[in-house]
Amino acid sequence: MKFVIFSPFGLPSAIGRVTALLVAAMVRQGHTAVVVRTEVEAFIATPTHPCAAPVIDWTNDAAVREAAGSADGLIYQIGNNYNYHCGGLHWLRRLPGIICLHDFLVAHMFAEWAQDHRDEACEILRNWYGEDAPVEFFSPTNQWEFVEIATRHYPMTEWVCSLGSAVVAHSHWGMKRVAASCAGPLRVLPLPYDAPGASSSPQRSLQTERLEILTVGHVNANKRIDSVIRAIGSSDVLAQNVTYRLCGRIEPAMAATLSELATAEAVELVISGEIDDSGLQQAMHRAEVVCCLRWPSFESASATAIEALLYGKALVVTDAAFYGELPDECVRKISPDDEIAELRLALENLLVDREGRVAMAQRGQAWAVRTFEADGYVTQLASLARDTAAAQPILDMTAAFVGYFEGWGATLEIMTAKQIAGPLAIFEGVHPLMSETPPDRLASPAPSDNPSRSS
């Protein structure tokens, strides 16, 4: 099969790293691929991940249409960052395909897109969330007010998934909104990822007198770094025996605030800032424990958590969303409702019980190596591309009928009335993918047994 993959592809992009892994697996399986870079102009000239496939820019209209015209499957890697995904969004609205959804909340991407499409954006908000939605969505005056209202009421999951012919997600927790908005086939598949610096057995940390705890990624409030500092500071045994390191982009004001907090709590905090892949590998080798807390949590999957597991590190996560679906025996889970107290107990236990810490890391690494691999993902994509092609005539026919009714002025009440919806149910029996709730629609296929990068 021939795939065209619309994806950010610069080196800082974790999704680009996923795409490179998929292309390599496609080549191994005898498929061909073309990558269409989707970043804004300022990013699109940056170096790319190594790749065996041709790479073209989304702005090259003729080349994109030529590649798509001979493709068996169009794959759109979509996350919540407009600067990385504007080109994918552009072509998704013109050439629908399979969406690989990396974030169940895409409100930030929608808000950026809406700056040049305000009237259309308001209509989309009204259609999905009601007449008051545009005013409420655009009213927040700061970032965290926006996150709060978007998380609770306007994630825009439905908007982006309704543009696709099919959707792949990487955890189950947000699939209800996906299923409500995409009429095509759906899959939940483990995100393929790798850890180039890891070995086949859990990495031993560089020997130091203090236990090193690591958090990776752009430092912001939802990573709960202040909670980790407070948890360490509330425990004499932790404060005396733990070093807490941050690796990732950090604003000067945030660095100053966290440094002041660490000083007040007598916590040894090391802020490494943004580092390259080699530096990140060294940081992973030094660390014994990785804290990957997210609250609120938006991701369909976390490259950071997966990479830590692949490195064989003891992983501490928030008991929510994707993180809550990780096996209990492979990670330590922290409730967001009692975060600091639970963190303190978990970190004290990991500090004191070295054998238990290493055993959990070994279990996590073995499970992650089996689960987050690219070959099974590509096999499922090929199957999904065939299923999507088979379902498309039915979807087109149904859309045509809906268009007729809308043209006649049908309201939602009329469209869902038994007299209308009943006869249309005949299409549910045409293809198993079109039944209302197929038995395996939201189930992950059995497996063959987002780090400091942006999404």
C-alpha positions, 0 to 999 in steps of 0.5 A, a space after each residue: 500500500 501507499 501511505 501519505 502521512 501529514 505530520 510535523 517532522 522537525 527534530 523537536 517534534 515527538 509526533 515527527 519521531 512517531 512518523 519516522 518510526 511508522 515510515 521505517 515499519 512501512 518500508 519493512 512491510 513492503 509499503 511505500 510512504 510520502 511525508 507531508 510536513 505540516 508546520 508553519 512557515 517559520 518551522 518548516 525549514 528546520 532539520 527533519 527526523 531521519 526518514 526513508 520516504 520523500 518529504 514535501 511541504 504542505 504548501 506545495 499544492 501540486 505535489 501534495 495532490 499528486 501524492 494523495 491521488 495515488 495513495 491507498 491511505 491518507 494519514 493525518 497526525 493531529 495534536 493540539 499545536 497549531 504551529 505544528 499542525 496547520 498544514 494537516 488541518 488545511 488538507 484534512 478539510 480538503 482531502 479527508 483521511 485517517 486521523 491519528 489523534 494525539 490529544 483529545 483536547 485540541 481547543 488551543 489549535 482551534 483557537 489559533 485557527 479561529 483567528 482567521 476564521 472567526 465566523 466559521 469558528 463561531 458556527 462550529 461552536 454553536 453546532 457542537 455545543 450550543 448557542 452560547 458556546 462562542 461567547 464562552 469559548 472566546 471570553 477567557 482572559 488568561 491561559 488557565 481560565 481558557 484551559 479550565 473552560 475548554 477542558 470542561 465544556 469545549 475540547 473541540 474533539 468533535 470538530 476535528 474528528 468530524 473532519 476525518 474518515 476514521 480515527 485512531 486514538 492511543 487511549 480509551 478515555 476520550 473515545 466517547 466524544 470521538 465516537 459521537 463525531 466520526 461516523 467512520 471506523 475507530 481504533 484504539 492503538 498503543 502509540 509507537 515510540 522508542 528510546 534510542 539510548 535505552 538498553 534491553 534491560 532497565 538502565 542503572 542510574 549513574 551512581 550518586 549519593 542522592 536519588 535523582 528524580 526527573 521531570 521532562 518537558 516544557 515546564 508549565 503548571 499542569 506538570 505539577 512540578 510545584 507539587 513534587 517540590 512540596 512533597 519532597 520538602 514535606 519529608 525529611 528523608 526525601 529532602 536529605 536524600 533526593 535531587 529533583 531535576 527538570 529538563 525542558 524549556 522553561 520561562 525565566 519567571 517560572 524558573 525563578 518561582 520554582 527555585 524560590 519554592 525549592 529554597 523555601 522547602 530545602 529541596 535540591 532542585 536542578 534546572 537543566 533547561 532545554 537540552 538535546 537528545 544526547 543530554 536527555 539520554 544522559 539525564 535518563 541514565 542518571 535518574 532512578 525515578 521519573 515523575 510524569 504528572 499531568 493535571 489536567 491531562 489532555 493527551 491521547 498518550 504520553 511520549 514522556 511516560 512511554 520513553 521513561 518506561 522504555 528506559 526502565 525507570 520507576 515511573 510516577 504518574 497521575 491516576 487519570 486519562 492515559 496515565 490511569 490506563 497504564 498497568 498498576 503493576 508497572 507505575 505508581 499512580 497519584 490521585 489528583 485529589 490528594 496529590 502532595 500527600 500521595 506523592 510523599 508516600 510514593 516517593 518515600 517508598 521508592 527511595 527506601 525500597 530499592 528492590 521494589 523500585 527496580 522490580 517495578 521498572 523491570 515490569 514496566 520496561 518489559 510491558 512497554 517494549 511489547 506494547 509501544 511498537 511500530 510494526 503492529 501499528 502499521 499493520 492496523 493502519 493498513 487494515 483500517 485504510 481498507 475498512 475506511 475505503 469500504 465504508 466510504 460509499 455508505 458514509 457518502 450515501 448517508 451524508 447525501 440523505 442528510 444533505 437533502 433533509 437539511 436542504 428541506 429545512 429539517 431540524 435536529 428533532 425531525 432528523 432524529 425522529 423515528 420516521 426518518 432515522 428508522 428507515 436510514 437504519 438499513 445502512 447499519 446492516 450493509 457493513 459491520 463497521 457501520 453498526 451503531 456500537 460494533 462489539 470491538 469498536 473501541 477495543 484495542 487490538 491485542 498487542 504482539 504481546 509525548 519528552 522534552 519534545 513538542 507535540 
